Amino acid sequence: MNIEEHREFCLTGIMSSLRLWVADVMNLLSPNCCAICGSHLCPSEQKLCARCLLSLDYLPERDFYDNPSARLFWGKVAVERAHSHLLYRSSSAVSTLLMQLKYNHRPDLGLWLGRQMAHELQPRGFFEGIDGIVPVPLAWQRLLKRGYNQSLMLARGVSEVTGLPVVADMVRRKRNNPSQTRLSGEERIQNAQDLFVACKKERHHHVLLVDDVLTTSATLVSCAQAISMANAGMRFSILTLGRAH
Ligand SMILES: [Zn+2]
């Protein structure tokens, strides 16, 4: 880390601590409110009210091997099973949920959503043969600003239900890629190339890559390619909370 990066590291850390402290106080003041609409939750509800829970766009895929999420990886990286839980559209309940997860200091929401996905997928055999869960890492600048990696929280929620270990040190992000939201599909692929570096993990042979939203697959493909370079023969499955419309 050079002097400029060290300065950015310190400043970002101070600003982030202040922001997270304010968010924690706000969450303490309203601990039992729906993360989407803000209404008070009944004792039987967790994180979301029944109305918001029912209003989410759940993706209907039944086949883990051939579905629109799996097809995004065809010809790029060999993926065994792929599942995305929710359909992501701008200005929807799902986009509000993701905003809360990523930008409003709600790591608890990630854990809860990870558990919900695992409870649904485990009886359907989605996790069979998988021996580790790898969350897509954030660059340190973004991690420091946010205070947590939302994909790691989702992975931990899945781990709590399945008992599979989270392998958070298998891969790291080499650089902070600029926001992808304004880029075209082709530009996103260019932007995501060579983003990650991985280390060898001999105990693992089939990992589940976990990310918050699947858009073009460029980030997950780059992550899988880096892991493959360090671990020949590694098998991959994919789980994301949302898939962009
Ligand atoms: Zn609600």
Boltz pocket constraint, residues with backbone or C-beta under 6 A from the ligand:
constraints:
  - pocket:
      binder: B
      contacts: [[A, 34], [A, 35], [A, 36], [A, 37], [A, 38], [A, 39], [A, 48], [A, 49], [A, 50], [A, 51], [A, 52], [A, 53]]
      max_distance: 6.0
